[in-house]
Amino acid sequence: MTTESLALARTPHPWGVLRLRQYFSARHLGVGWQVASLALVLAVLVPLQSLLGHAMRGSGELWPHLLSYVLPQALQDSALLLLGVGVLVIALGSSLAWLVSAYDFVGRRELSWALLLPLAIPSYIIAFAYLDLWHPVGILQSSLRTLLGFDSPRDFKLPDIRSMWGCILLLGLVLYPYVYLPVRAVFSMQAGNLIEAARTLQAGPQRIFFGLALPLARPAIAVGTSLALMEALNDLGASEFLGVRTLTVSIYSTWLNRSNLPGAAQIALLMLCIVLALISIERWARRHQRYTLATRRMQPLARRRLTGWRGVLALTYCSLPITLGFVMPAGYLVGETYKRLRFSGLESSLLSELLNTLQLATATTLLAALLAFLLSFAQRMARTPLNRQILRCASLGYAIPGTVLAIGLLGPLAQFDAWINRLFELSGHAPIGLLLSGSSVALIYAYLVRFLAIANGSLEAGFSQLPTSLDDAARTLGSSPTRLAWRIHLPLCRPALLSAMLLVFVDSMKELPATLLLRPMNFETLATHLYGEAARGTYESGAIAALLIVLAGLLPIIALSRLAERRDSHGSSP
């Protein structure tokens, strides 16, 4: 018993008895949920331990082949892809955030939220669309030849998009919002006073942007860029469609095409090391991040009006990534869907695939929301360093690429199935076969490990906005922890909970690598259906599935834009 609890016990007033009872209740709740949190951490770390086991079972003769024929090309392509995507998302995200935050021009209000729309297009869908749009006889090059007066593709043809530069461009167009969103928040909330002071000292726009605004946003840029790079490294569909042989593509082909699981596990471990290096670099980049300015003294950034050719140039620059990253691929999908439905109607298999996708996404969303709420509530009730570290470890799954996670889950799921079958045999019953391996349960498990971090982040942010005085008042009135969570925390955190559920639902719908590797036999989702059609070159058949995924992706974009507008209006109010 601590000194604080002894002092409360000696207090003759009933308040001391009440506080002592609350202390033990919170302590008991914290220990109980620490055990539950540790179980979740083990569930996240089990695939990594299994992955290491698969890699160690590989023969030493495998590495000469990998070093000679697989890894050099995979490492080179992955490094070039990460470098190109990193430069592109930083340049686009930072400059666009600065334009809509520091300047006012025609269409700025609409563009500020429309710049998030490319986030609704999964990387494999934009590659799927541009493979047809950018074809020598596709609409883009045909229209350009007509405009320039050329008659044949032999007379004028753009470079082939099936290349490294094409992959960098398309991934950058859909991943720059990861940088745009946090950098825009920094510019909107924290740069007002300093930038106004710089303008008073006659500093030019370029000097303010490069010398003041970018250093202020460096931690946000590091966070957004690391997320974008992890998504680029995890990409499977776009890289394979565009002929870029990344580590993810090498893992997939080594496992399935060559039936070499140990080799795939060894490449996956190398890929995981790269991901951990990206996370370490991101944390190092914001190691000195401090908030030293009082919020009440901060002023919102005063936007300067752009007119004439400067306003037109700003409007054009902000509209270009929206057009290339959302309008053109979405318009293509709408057109192809219309032609497909008019020609042959809706495929009967597509309805079952939509149902499979919705069932997986719904189950994952509900479980992730429940676990994230319980973890955040336990961390609030017992604010110990151990509990905080447990919560962080439980969120590490988002850093594990889908292909790495899928390989790591094979061993534990097979061992569990073998154990269950052994129990049935000992009890005199026939074995039931594979219960978890190759089932939808395995997919839900993989989705939970991957996306629990998203729900945790939203719920943790929601709980941080609730004053602890609410907890104290409820306890004073004799409220139990369960009643406190159900009657007070849950209603107040409902916006954060709904936002988390929406993000997890959409990410689950469009997850491709883990689904391809862990799905049951004859089990298709919208993402795997689209992947199969694109691999066969029948783009019009996959347009309906792609459009459904994009429509689902618009939901969190609308929610994010509304939150951003609400934050901006709050920040601009006196």
C-alpha positions as MATLAB code, in Angstrom:
seq = 'MTTESLALARTPHPWGVLRLRQYFSARHLGVGWQVASLALVLAVLVPLQSLLGHAMRGSGELWPHLLSYVLPQALQDSALLLLGVGVLVIALGSSLAWLVSAYDFVGRRELSWALLLPLAIPSYIIAFAYLDLWHPVGILQSSLRTLLGFDSPRDFKLPDIRSMWGCILLLGLVLYPYVYLPVRAVFSMQAGNLIEAARTLQAGPQRIFFGLALPLARPAIAVGTSLALMEALNDLGASEFLGVRTLTVSIYSTWLNRSNLPGAAQIALLMLCIVLALISIERWARRHQRYTLATRRMQPLARRRLTGWRGVLALTYCSLPITLGFVMPAGYLVGETYKRLRFSGLESSLLSELLNTLQLATATTLLAALLAFLLSFAQRMARTPLNRQILRCASLGYAIPGTVLAIGLLGPLAQFDAWINRLFELSGHAPIGLLLSGSSVALIYAYLVRFLAIANGSLEAGFSQLPTSLDDAARTLGSSPTRLAWRIHLPLCRPALLSAMLLVFVDSMKELPATLLLRPMNFETLATHLYGEAARGTYESGAIAALLIVLAGLLPIIALSRLAERRDSHGSSP';
ca = [
       0.000    0.000    0.000;
       1.376    3.380   -0.976;
       1.755    6.418    1.257;
      -1.159    8.090   -0.486;
      -3.515    5.210    0.236;
      -2.406    5.049    3.913;
      -3.041    8.746    4.324;
      -6.485    8.379    2.819;
      -7.199    5.446    5.132;
      -6.349    7.537    8.214;
      -8.704   10.311    7.144;
     -11.724   10.240    9.471;
     -13.996   11.861    6.911;
     -16.023    9.461    4.733;
     -14.315   11.083    1.734;
     -11.130    9.233    2.671;
     -12.928    5.889    2.683;
     -14.442    6.697   -0.678;
     -11.073    7.667   -2.176;
      -9.443    4.508   -0.798;
     -12.136    2.356   -2.335;
     -11.744    4.188   -5.648;
      -7.986    3.674   -5.506;
      -8.245   -0.068   -5.114;
     -11.007   -0.246   -7.732;
      -8.930    1.624  -10.323;
      -5.836   -0.373   -9.411;
      -7.674   -3.659   -9.765;
      -9.160   -2.561  -13.075;
      -5.736   -1.474  -14.321;
      -4.091   -4.792  -13.487;
      -6.902   -6.744  -15.105;
      -6.753   -4.770  -18.300;
      -2.956   -4.850  -18.332;
      -3.253   -8.635  -18.548;
      -5.796   -8.307  -21.350;
      -3.553   -5.780  -23.114;
      -0.593   -8.124  -22.816;
      -2.681  -10.828  -24.466;
      -3.369   -8.473  -27.360;
       0.329   -7.660  -27.633;
       1.112  -11.370  -27.833;
      -1.513  -11.738  -30.551;
       0.307   -9.021  -32.505;
       3.778  -10.481  -31.888;
       2.892  -14.140  -32.554;
       3.033  -13.689  -36.363;
       6.521  -12.193  -36.067;
       7.767  -15.133  -34.007;
       6.262  -17.552  -36.522;
       7.827  -15.624  -39.391;
      11.230  -15.990  -37.780;
      10.634  -19.725  -37.409;
       9.718  -20.096  -41.101;
      12.829  -18.149  -42.119;
      15.146  -20.291  -39.973;
      13.812  -23.500  -41.526;
      15.126  -22.419  -44.914;
      18.258  -24.098  -46.183;
      21.523  -22.240  -46.542;
      21.481  -22.990  -50.261;
      18.573  -20.599  -50.725;
      20.454  -17.384  -50.012;
      22.889  -17.600  -52.941;
      19.879  -17.773  -55.263;
      18.149  -14.869  -53.470;
      21.323  -12.784  -53.457;
      21.986  -13.436  -57.120;
      18.577  -13.270  -58.738;
      15.921  -11.886  -56.383;
      17.163   -9.418  -53.778;
      19.331   -7.090  -55.922;
      16.450   -6.193  -58.227;
      13.900   -6.131  -55.386;
      16.071   -3.909  -53.168;
      16.921   -1.570  -56.017;
      13.299   -1.191  -57.126;
      12.081   -0.790  -53.540;
      14.715    1.861  -52.771;
      13.983    3.826  -55.947;
      10.249    3.567  -55.331;
      10.525    4.785  -51.732;
      12.858    7.613  -52.714;
      10.641    8.797  -55.560;
       7.382    8.488  -53.613;
       8.937   10.205  -50.589;
      10.088   13.210  -52.620;
       6.763   13.460  -54.452;
       4.492   13.246  -51.387;
       6.617   15.758  -49.452;
       6.640   18.213  -52.349;
       2.930   17.863  -53.132;
       1.623   17.559  -49.570;
       3.633   20.464  -48.123;
       3.105   22.897  -51.006;
      -0.623   22.198  -51.282;
      -1.104   22.545  -47.521;
       0.746   25.868  -47.594;
      -1.308   27.241  -50.491;
      -4.722   26.508  -48.958;
      -3.575   27.646  -45.482;
      -1.648   30.849  -46.266;
      -3.482   32.171  -49.318;
      -7.032   32.839  -50.442;
      -8.053   32.396  -54.053;
     -11.072   31.347  -56.070;
     -12.114   27.802  -55.147;
      -9.791   27.529  -52.123;
     -12.535   26.414  -49.738;
     -13.682   23.613  -52.015;
     -10.159   22.552  -52.911;
      -9.064   22.370  -49.261;
     -11.242   19.292  -48.701;
     -11.214   18.007  -52.291;
      -7.441   17.525  -52.003;
      -8.228   14.575  -49.721;
     -10.237   12.764  -52.410;
      -7.296   10.807  -53.938;
      -7.012    9.033  -50.591;
     -10.239    7.220  -51.511;
      -8.513    5.563  -54.504;
      -6.472    2.499  -53.469;
      -3.122    2.288  -55.200;
      -4.000   -0.852  -57.150;
      -7.180    0.807  -58.457;
      -5.428    3.890  -59.827;
      -2.890    1.597  -61.523;
      -5.785   -0.506  -62.854;
      -7.432    2.612  -64.321;
      -4.327    4.218  -65.807;
      -3.197    1.029  -67.503;
      -6.216    1.463  -69.766;
      -6.337    5.279  -69.780;
      -2.624    5.591  -70.666;
      -2.688    2.868  -73.331;
      -1.396    4.047  -76.740;
      -4.956    3.798  -78.088;
      -6.546    4.884  -74.787;
      -8.495    8.077  -74.270;
      -5.555   10.145  -72.963;
      -3.084    9.547  -75.759;
      -5.776    9.474  -78.439;
      -7.108   12.856  -77.317;
      -3.615   14.294  -77.128;
      -2.758   13.070  -80.645;
      -5.973   14.571  -81.997;
      -5.172   17.874  -80.318;
      -1.638   17.922  -81.737;
      -2.647   16.734  -85.229;
      -1.108   13.249  -85.235;
      -2.895   10.299  -86.824;
      -1.139    7.192  -85.495;
       0.502    6.031  -82.256;
       3.651    5.500  -84.324;
       3.807    9.243  -84.937;
       3.341   10.272  -81.300;
       3.327    8.109  -78.195;
       3.900    8.960  -74.547;
       6.366    6.924  -72.432;
       5.042    3.602  -71.176;
       3.423    3.940  -67.765;
       4.493    0.364  -66.954;
       7.723    1.645  -65.464;
       9.320    2.902  -62.289;
       8.412    6.525  -63.000;
       4.795    5.529  -63.652;
       4.592    3.646  -60.352;
       6.135    6.584  -58.451;
       3.728    9.042  -60.062;
       0.573    7.015  -59.402;
       1.510    6.084  -55.826;
       2.453    9.692  -55.101;
      -0.900   10.908  -56.415;
      -2.871    8.735  -53.973;
      -0.497    8.959  -50.972;
       0.276   12.697  -50.776;
      -2.798   13.311  -48.510;
      -0.883   11.490  -45.736;
       1.449   14.512  -45.711;
      -1.102   17.153  -46.717;
      -3.490   16.521  -43.817;
      -1.098   16.825  -40.800;
       0.933   19.638  -42.405;
      -2.202   21.619  -43.097;
      -3.208   21.200  -39.452;
       0.171   22.568  -38.331;
      -0.067   25.575  -40.634;
      -3.648   26.313  -39.605;
      -3.169   26.055  -35.845;
       0.389   27.022  -34.991;
       1.993   29.179  -37.655;
      -0.083   32.362  -37.368;
       1.941   34.516  -34.974;
       5.359   33.573  -36.297;
       4.467   34.021  -39.949;
       2.788   37.361  -39.289;
       5.945   38.488  -37.519;
       8.030   37.377  -40.510;
       5.752   39.279  -42.875;
       6.117   42.360  -40.693;
       9.901   42.069  -41.111;
       9.394   42.127  -44.911;
      10.315   38.470  -45.436;
       9.351   37.228  -48.889;
       6.965   34.315  -49.570;
       9.750   31.903  -50.485;
      11.811   32.752  -47.417;
       8.779   32.382  -45.150;
       7.884   29.006  -46.657;
      11.365   27.433  -46.737;
      12.834   29.182  -43.694;
       9.884   29.174  -41.297;
       6.839   27.171  -42.404;
       8.657   23.979  -43.421;
      10.794   23.791  -40.237;
       7.621   24.243  -38.169;
       5.949   21.395  -40.065;
       8.952   19.058  -40.091;
       7.559   16.634  -37.449;
       4.222   16.451  -39.271;
       6.029   15.908  -42.577;
       8.060   13.099  -41.028;
       4.948   11.364  -39.659;
       2.980   11.673  -42.895;
       5.895   10.631  -45.080;
       6.630    7.544  -42.995;
       2.987    6.437  -43.309;
       3.042    7.044  -47.061;
       6.280    5.088  -47.469;
       4.969    2.157  -45.453;
       1.887    2.084  -47.679;
       4.093    2.238  -50.783;
       6.275   -0.601  -49.522;
       3.195   -2.659  -48.637;
       1.682   -2.138  -52.092;
       1.288   -5.269  -54.190;
      -1.237   -4.612  -56.937;
       0.092   -1.343  -58.390;
       3.722   -2.467  -58.314;
       2.967   -5.778  -60.017;
       0.640   -4.211  -62.599;
       3.266   -1.599  -63.503;
       6.196   -4.023  -63.705;
       8.065   -2.850  -60.602;
       9.533   -5.780  -58.689;
       9.493   -4.599  -55.080;
      10.111   -6.720  -51.993;
       6.357   -7.254  -51.613;
       6.043   -8.584  -55.151;
       9.092  -10.810  -54.559;
       7.534  -12.249  -51.391;
       4.297  -13.020  -53.210;
       5.980  -14.640  -56.212;
       8.507  -16.582  -54.093;
       5.781  -18.064  -51.937;
       3.038  -18.804  -54.446;
       4.787  -19.064  -57.803;
       7.869  -20.943  -56.557;
       6.221  -22.656  -53.533;
       9.128  -21.529  -51.360;
       7.733  -20.421  -47.994;
      11.107  -20.179  -46.148;
      12.479  -17.959  -48.909;
       9.415  -15.738  -48.763;
       9.768  -15.521  -44.966;
      13.403  -14.477  -45.262;
      12.545  -11.718  -47.724;
       9.681  -10.698  -45.419;
      12.069  -10.310  -42.491;
      14.273   -8.058  -44.583;
      11.221   -6.018  -45.539;
      10.184   -5.767  -41.886;
      13.630   -4.405  -41.006;
      13.133   -1.670  -43.607;
       9.736   -0.801  -42.126;
      11.196   -0.600  -38.610;
      13.963    1.618  -39.977;
      11.328    3.955  -41.437;
       9.575    4.126  -38.067;
      12.870    4.821  -36.286;
      13.713    7.603  -38.737;
      10.279    9.154  -38.228;
      10.653    9.113  -34.450;
      14.182   10.476  -34.695;
      12.949   13.318  -36.898;
      10.506   14.479  -34.235;
      12.601   13.719  -31.162;
      12.900   17.433  -30.375;
       9.248   18.228  -31.047;
       7.953   20.564  -28.360;
       4.887   22.747  -28.005;
       6.021   25.875  -26.217;
       3.491   28.422  -27.426;
       0.314   28.989  -25.476;
      -2.765   28.111  -27.462;
      -4.756   31.053  -26.183;
      -2.150   33.474  -27.494;
      -1.965   31.915  -30.926;
      -3.659   33.632  -33.830;
      -4.956   31.863  -36.916;
      -2.902   32.353  -40.038;
      -4.185   35.362  -41.996;
      -4.588   34.349  -45.624;
      -3.360   36.679  -48.318;
      -5.569   37.186  -51.354;
      -4.266   35.940  -54.702;
      -5.760   37.585  -57.775;
      -5.029   37.647  -61.467;
      -2.584   35.140  -62.899;
      -1.343   34.185  -59.409;
      -4.847   33.099  -58.405;
      -5.259   31.146  -61.656;
      -1.888   29.467  -61.140;
      -2.776   28.476  -57.545;
      -6.165   27.129  -58.670;
      -4.555   25.125  -61.479;
      -1.821   23.702  -59.259;
      -4.294   22.583  -56.571;
      -6.707   21.138  -59.143;
      -4.092   19.063  -60.959;
      -3.540   16.330  -58.290;
      -7.304   16.098  -57.735;
      -7.890   15.643  -61.465;
      -5.108   13.106  -61.968;
      -5.517   11.300  -58.633;
      -9.321   11.125  -58.363;
     -11.429   12.635  -61.149;
      -9.855   10.757  -64.059;
      -9.669    7.269  -62.473;
     -13.116    7.645  -60.872;
     -14.612    8.898  -64.144;
     -13.016    5.992  -65.977;
     -14.533    3.522  -63.519;
     -17.969    5.090  -63.861;
     -17.784    4.906  -67.662;
     -16.544    1.317  -67.726;
     -19.151    0.280  -65.161;
     -21.916    1.805  -67.267;
     -20.688    0.011  -70.423;
     -20.336   -3.289  -68.553;
     -23.812   -3.111  -67.004;
     -25.354   -2.131  -70.323;
     -23.624   -4.926  -72.196;
     -23.944   -7.912  -69.860;
     -25.595   -6.702  -66.659;
     -24.347   -7.366  -63.170;
     -22.395  -10.570  -62.610;
     -24.034  -12.866  -60.080;
     -20.666  -13.657  -58.492;
     -20.088   -9.968  -57.802;
     -22.963   -9.917  -55.306;
     -21.456  -12.767  -53.295;
     -18.051  -11.070  -53.404;
     -19.617   -7.831  -52.165;
     -21.299   -9.771  -49.359;
     -17.987  -11.427  -48.428;
     -16.256   -8.062  -48.354;
     -18.957   -6.446  -46.226;
     -19.015   -9.336  -43.759;
     -15.253   -9.295  -43.261;
     -15.123   -5.508  -42.956;
     -18.073   -5.380  -40.538;
     -16.697   -8.088  -38.249;
     -13.251   -6.473  -38.220;
     -14.703   -3.021  -37.558;
     -16.824   -4.115  -34.599;
     -14.017   -6.110  -32.979;
     -11.422   -3.383  -33.560;
     -13.718   -0.697  -32.122;
     -14.476   -2.815  -29.052;
     -10.832   -3.698  -28.359;
      -9.633   -0.139  -28.980;
     -12.252    1.313  -26.632;
     -11.367   -1.146  -23.884;
      -7.636   -0.535  -24.297;
      -8.031    3.246  -24.227;
     -10.362    3.078  -21.239;
      -7.952    0.836  -19.334;
      -5.075    3.197  -20.093;
      -7.141    6.114  -18.790;
      -8.089    4.278  -15.592;
      -4.510    3.173  -14.865;
      -2.041    5.730  -16.226;
       1.129    3.729  -15.694;
       4.212    3.650  -17.951;
       3.721   -0.090  -18.418;
       0.164    0.392  -19.607;
       1.237    3.083  -22.058;
       3.933    0.815  -23.491;
       1.434   -2.034  -23.784;
      -0.940    0.216  -25.703;
       1.861    1.219  -28.093;
       2.925   -2.386  -28.653;
      -0.673   -3.396  -29.358;
      -0.674   -0.801  -32.137;
       2.454   -2.083  -33.880;
       0.459   -4.220  -36.283;
      -0.102   -1.335  -38.705;
       3.645   -1.280  -39.326;
       3.589   -4.939  -40.407;
       2.996   -5.213  -44.176;
       0.132   -7.446  -45.212;
       2.372   -9.986  -46.943;
       4.630  -10.255  -43.889;
       1.635  -10.680  -41.616;
       0.096  -13.360  -43.811;
       3.237  -15.487  -43.806;
       3.613  -15.078  -40.057;
       0.069  -16.268  -39.399;
       0.392  -19.541  -41.288;
       2.314  -21.366  -38.579;
       0.214  -20.374  -35.524;
      -3.058  -21.077  -37.312;
      -1.851  -24.488  -38.493;
      -0.625  -25.369  -34.996;
      -3.980  -24.379  -33.504;
      -5.847  -26.519  -36.046;
      -3.542  -29.476  -35.317;
      -4.130  -29.061  -31.576;
      -7.921  -28.973  -32.030;
      -7.846  -32.060  -34.261;
      -5.684  -33.861  -31.717;
      -8.231  -33.121  -28.995;
     -11.012  -34.537  -31.163;
      -8.998  -37.688  -31.842;
      -8.286  -38.183  -28.126;
     -11.979  -37.812  -27.376;
     -12.844  -40.501  -29.922;
     -14.214  -38.195  -32.628;
     -13.108  -37.776  -36.182;
     -10.795  -34.809  -36.908;
     -12.630  -31.727  -38.128;
      -9.892  -30.662  -40.534;
      -8.800  -27.058  -40.960;
     -10.749  -24.802  -38.623;
      -8.823  -21.518  -38.807;
      -6.279  -21.989  -41.611;
      -7.736  -20.892  -44.908;
     -10.886  -19.500  -43.295;
     -12.464  -16.096  -42.882;
     -11.389  -16.174  -39.225;
      -7.774  -16.001  -40.349;
      -8.574  -12.974  -42.480;
     -10.345  -11.202  -39.623;
      -7.392  -11.942  -37.336;
      -4.993  -10.476  -39.898;
      -7.195   -7.409  -40.393;
      -7.381   -6.852  -36.629;
      -3.619   -7.028  -36.215;
      -3.173   -4.600  -39.117;
      -5.868   -2.046  -38.333;
      -6.204   -2.046  -34.550;
      -3.671    0.802  -34.517;
      -6.043    3.017  -36.522;
      -8.851    2.510  -34.020;
      -6.464    2.946  -31.098;
      -5.227    6.266  -32.459;
      -8.720    7.685  -32.897;
      -9.946    6.507  -29.500;
      -6.803    7.683  -27.712;
      -7.255   11.133  -29.242;
     -10.917   11.132  -28.207;
     -10.167   10.150  -24.618;
      -7.434   12.798  -24.364;
     -10.048   15.519  -24.919;
     -12.155   14.396  -21.946;
     -11.264   16.171  -18.668;
     -10.431   13.880  -15.762;
     -12.824   15.910  -13.605;
     -15.665   13.973  -15.249;
     -14.204   10.726  -13.910;
     -13.782   12.217  -10.438;
     -17.346   13.531  -10.373;
     -18.764   10.177  -11.481;
     -16.762    8.301   -8.848;
     -17.870   10.744   -6.176;
     -21.437    9.807   -7.044;
     -20.574    6.136   -6.606;
     -20.340    5.190  -10.282;
     -18.551    1.917  -11.021;
     -15.881    1.737  -13.758;
     -18.257   -0.189  -16.016;
     -21.001    2.377  -15.575;
     -18.471    5.167  -16.067;
     -17.370    3.680  -19.400;
     -20.904    2.961  -20.615;
     -22.744    6.079  -19.482;
     -20.068    8.792  -19.754;
     -17.024    7.841  -21.833;
     -18.834    6.006  -24.614;
     -21.335    8.813  -25.422;
     -18.646   11.505  -25.239;
     -16.199    9.517  -27.404;
     -18.849    8.601  -29.950;
     -17.476   10.894  -32.714;
     -13.969    9.450  -32.298;
     -15.388    5.923  -32.148;
     -17.452    6.408  -35.306;
     -14.463    7.899  -37.099;
     -12.316    4.925  -36.077;
     -14.967    2.449  -37.216;
     -15.309    4.180  -40.561;
     -11.564    4.158  -41.230;
     -11.163    0.511  -40.195;
     -14.163   -0.504  -42.321;
     -12.795    1.103  -45.476;
      -9.237   -0.147  -44.942;
     -10.598   -3.654  -44.446;
     -12.602   -3.429  -47.669;
      -9.583   -2.493  -49.783;
      -6.899   -4.660  -48.130;
      -5.306   -6.752  -50.866;
      -1.972   -8.445  -49.930;
      -3.152  -10.240  -46.767;
      -6.439  -11.192  -48.436;
      -4.707  -12.724  -51.447;
      -2.468  -14.884  -49.277;
      -4.907  -15.958  -46.528;
      -8.310  -16.211  -48.231;
     -10.139  -19.551  -48.244;
     -10.446  -21.599  -51.414;
     -13.019  -20.226  -53.859;
     -13.439  -17.153  -51.656;
     -13.296  -13.780  -53.391;
     -13.612  -10.211  -52.175;
     -13.946   -7.067  -54.261;
     -10.203   -6.444  -53.973;
      -9.188   -9.958  -55.067;
     -11.774   -9.912  -57.861;
     -10.290   -6.682  -59.186;
      -6.759   -8.066  -58.882;
      -7.684  -11.151  -60.885;
      -9.388   -9.167  -63.643;
      -6.447   -6.755  -63.936;
      -3.972   -9.648  -64.036;
      -5.947  -11.120  -66.955;
      -6.167   -7.749  -68.704;
      -9.997   -7.676  -68.620;
     -10.248   -4.192  -67.163;
     -13.902   -3.632  -67.986;
     -14.881   -6.664  -65.886;
     -13.162   -5.309  -62.796;
     -14.520   -1.760  -63.067;
     -17.651   -2.457  -60.998;
     -15.674   -3.912  -58.082;
     -13.220   -1.016  -58.254;
     -16.029    1.553  -58.254;
     -17.649   -0.043  -55.199;
     -14.352    0.135  -53.298;
     -13.879    3.776  -54.282;
     -17.417    4.682  -53.185;
     -16.736    3.075  -49.812;
     -13.482    5.024  -49.584;
     -15.322    8.317  -50.017;
     -17.049    7.938  -46.637;
     -14.022    8.614  -44.413;
     -12.858   11.368  -46.791;
     -16.147   13.219  -46.291;
     -15.829   12.717  -42.519;
     -12.230   13.972  -42.499;
     -13.126   17.023  -44.555;
     -15.959   17.903  -42.194;
     -13.662   17.568  -39.205;
     -11.057   19.738  -40.916;
     -13.625   22.422  -41.735;
     -14.878   22.366  -38.158;
     -11.336   22.693  -36.845;
     -10.550   25.552  -39.222;
     -13.715   27.418  -38.288;
     -12.900   26.947  -34.613;
      -9.360   28.130  -35.153;
     -10.460   31.183  -37.079;
     -12.937   32.261  -34.501;
     -11.769   34.947  -32.096;
];
